[in-house]
Amino acid sequence: MRHETPATVNVATAPSEFLNAAEVALRLRVSRSTVYNLIASGRLAAHCNGGGKIRPRGLRVPASAVAEYLSGSLVTPTTKAAA
C-alpha cells in the first residue's frame, strides 16, 4: 500500500512575489527613502521580517501592493471647457 504525501506550496514559486526596498524603488523610479516614507505613511503595504535602529531591516513589499499603489495614483488630465 502506497501513502501519498499531501502537496505543499513552494514558497519560491508562490504566486505573490516579494520585493525589497531597492527593487521597489527601481520599479517606481524613486529613491529608497521615498519607498520607506510610502511604507511609513501607510500608502504602500509591506511586511517586516526584522528590526533595525535606523531603518527597518527585512522589509518586503508584495508586487501586488506596488501594482495597487500605481493604479491608485493615476492622474487623469482635465480638459478646460471652451468659453
C-alpha positions, -999 to 999 in steps of 0.1 A, spaced: 0 0 0 14 33 -10 8 65 10 7 97 -9 21 128 8 0 160 6 10 186 -18 28 216 -3 32 251 -16 67 260 -26 73 295 -13 99 302 -40 72 298 -67 43 312 -48 21 335 -69 29 365 -47 64 380 -54 80 400 -27 104 429 -34 129 447 -12 130 485 -9 157 488 -36 137 468 -61 105 488 -53 125 520 -58 136 508 -92 101 499 -103 87 532 -91 117 552 -102 121 569 -69 147 567 -41 147 541 -13 139 569 12 107 576 -7 98 539 -5 104 539 32 83 571 35 55 555 15 55 525 38 56 546 70 27 567 58 6 536 50 3 542 13 24 512 4 18 478 22 49 459 35 59 430 57 87 435 82 109 404 89 134 421 112 142 452 131 168 479 128 178 510 148 176 535 118 158 517 91 137 485 94 156 455 81 140 428 61 111 449 47 94 431 19 67 446 -3 44 423 -23 45 430 -60 7 432 -59 9 461 -34 32 480 -58 7 475 -87 -22 486 -64 -3 517 -54 4 526 -91 -32 520 -101 -44 542 -72 -21 570 -81 -32 575 -117 -40 611 -126 -64 618 -154 -59 651 -173 -87 676 -171 -99 695 -201 -108 731 -199 -142 740 -212 -141 762 -243 -156 796 -235 
